[in-house]
Amino acid sequence: MTSTPDAAIAASPATPRQRLAPADLARFSLVLAIVVLALSTPGFLSRPSLIALINAMSLVGCVALAMTFITLGGNIMSFSLGATTSVAGIVFMATLGLGLLPAIVVAIVAGVVISAAQGAVIGWLRANPIIVSMAAYALLIGATQMIVGPKVDAPNLAYEVLKQRLFGVPASFLVLAAMAVLGQLVLTFTRFGHELMLVGSNARAAEAAGLDVGRVTTAAYMVAGAFSAVAGILVASRFGSADMQTARGFEFTAIAAVLVGGTAIGGGKGSLWQTFIGVAVMATINAVTLLRGFSIEIQQLVVGLAVLGVIVFQGIGRRT
């Protein structure tokens, strides 16, 4: 009897109650250590420090949420999300003369199209996702600089509304929180969310059960493109201009937040809530090291060690 997608989704086993896995214990210990270190850091709880913290979360957070969809689908990560974010910011600034809402829509559509093309190649042609993202990164950098030049400035101040605060909270952080809630609702309550988890857990088994892996993968990249575009809009609005350097390196911080948050690097396990926590942890690490006078190199070293530790403990967990 041939399995159907509905049967595959319905038959997916519930996660049994288990003891705390090594990777979970490592993440819990890391978060606890960061909280203790942050609370003991002079100036961390000051208003300017906290505002700077949530601003940092807002700028890279949407890219991390985007990366979560790609990782959950079993495609590890994308090196082109930072470039996609920059392109979306450029498109937003270039079309702002049409009005704020049209510029937002056009920028999001640009992000969706860029990422959907990559998802289609990966999903239907079974191309290596890392190689595809590296090629897309190079194409985006080269083509965008040839077409629009090194920088695009805002033609008006319509973007200023995205820099406002509501009850003292930056609008960009509220956007990040809303995107996290929306994304988690999609993962939890939609057919696409269940299919994405199945494909990430075992793409061959999902395909044998009747799921269209190419369609699911392309859809995941489309969502990731939309989330990255929102990040590009927020970054461009903060600086009042956009270029291909504005989101440089965002993809590395994003994958760090995804892994520290607990999403399995092999896909099929994780959530946007966990990524949101991972973003907070990464932003706190940077804030604490900065307040304690450490150099950027030390900040990068600490982030690298945190990610490496999570990966190692994930590997230990799979072998036990």
Order of alpha helices (4+ residues) and beta strands (2+ residues): alpha-alpha-alpha-alpha-alpha-alpha-beta-beta-beta-alpha-alpha-alpha-alpha-beta-alpha-alpha-alpha
